[in-house]
Amino acid sequence: MTVTTIYVYLPEEAVDCWYPAKARHLADDLYVILDEAPNDPVWEFVKGDIVRCKFQPLRTGVEPMVDKLVAFEKVISN
């Protein structure tokens, strides 16, 4: 079982934001989210969702833009 960090979009934030979440790699670009979403902020996808991920440039904190694995499509709901 390969567990990695993916980034989940926060749709209710005033600016584009992504939250790190633990996920298990299933196959190809498919991952299942393992972390429980906090009450605040609201996540676009939640624990148990199988999501399709891709690498996308993100800035985390003061780091320069780097490619991070981002969830962009729900394939199966929990």
C-alpha positions as CSV (number, residue, x, y, z in Angstrom):
1,M,0.0,0.0,0.0
2,T,1.6,3.3,-1.1
3,V,0.4,6.3,0.9
4,T,1.3,9.7,-0.4
5,T,0.2,13.3,0.0
6,I,-2.3,14.8,-2.4
7,Y,-3.8,18.3,-2.4
8,V,-7.5,18.8,-2.2
9,Y,-9.2,22.1,-3.3
10,L,-11.0,24.2,-0.8
11,P,-14.0,25.6,-2.7
12,E,-15.3,28.0,0.0
13,E,-12.1,30.0,0.4
14,A,-11.8,33.6,-1.0
15,V,-8.6,32.7,-2.9
16,D,-7.6,29.4,-4.5
17,C,-6.3,27.1,-1.8
18,W,-5.5,23.4,-1.5
19,Y,-5.2,21.3,1.6
20,P,-2.7,18.4,2.0
21,A,-4.4,15.0,2.5
22,K,-3.1,11.5,2.8
23,A,-4.2,9.2,0.0
24,R,-3.5,5.6,-1.1
25,H,-2.4,5.1,-4.7
26,L,-4.7,2.6,-6.4
27,A,-3.6,2.6,-10.1
28,D,-2.4,5.0,-12.7
29,D,-3.7,8.4,-11.6
30,L,-6.3,7.1,-9.2
31,Y,-6.1,7.6,-5.4
32,V,-8.4,7.1,-2.4
33,I,-8.5,9.8,0.2
34,L,-7.6,8.4,3.7
35,D,-7.8,11.6,5.8
36,E,-11.0,12.8,7.4
37,A,-11.8,16.3,6.2
38,P,-11.9,18.9,9.0
39,N,-15.1,20.8,9.7
40,D,-13.3,23.9,8.5
41,P,-12.1,24.4,5.8
42,V,-14.5,22.5,3.5
43,W,-12.8,20.1,1.1
44,E,-14.0,19.5,-2.5
45,F,-13.5,15.7,-2.0
46,V,-13.7,13.7,1.3
47,K,-12.4,10.6,3.0
48,G,-13.2,7.5,0.9
49,D,-13.6,9.3,-2.4
50,I,-11.6,7.9,-5.3
51,V,-10.1,10.8,-7.2
52,R,-8.1,11.3,-10.3
53,C,-4.9,13.3,-9.6
54,K,-2.4,15.2,-11.7
55,F,0.8,17.2,-11.0
56,Q,0.2,20.9,-11.0
57,P,2.4,23.8,-9.9
58,L,1.4,25.0,-6.4
59,R,2.9,27.3,-3.8
60,T,2.9,25.9,-0.3
61,G,3.9,28.5,2.3
62,V,6.9,30.6,1.3
63,E,8.3,27.9,-1.0
64,P,8.6,28.7,-4.7
65,M,6.0,27.1,-7.1
66,V,6.6,23.3,-7.3
67,D,4.7,20.5,-8.8
68,K,2.3,18.8,-6.3
69,L,-0.2,16.0,-6.8
70,V,-3.6,17.6,-7.0
71,A,-7.1,15.9,-6.9
72,F,-9.1,17.3,-9.8
73,E,-11.9,14.8,-10.4
74,K,-14.0,12.4,-8.3
75,V,-14.3,9.0,-9.9
76,I,-16.3,7.2,-7.1
77,S,-17.9,8.7,-3.9
78,N,-17.4,7.2,-0.5
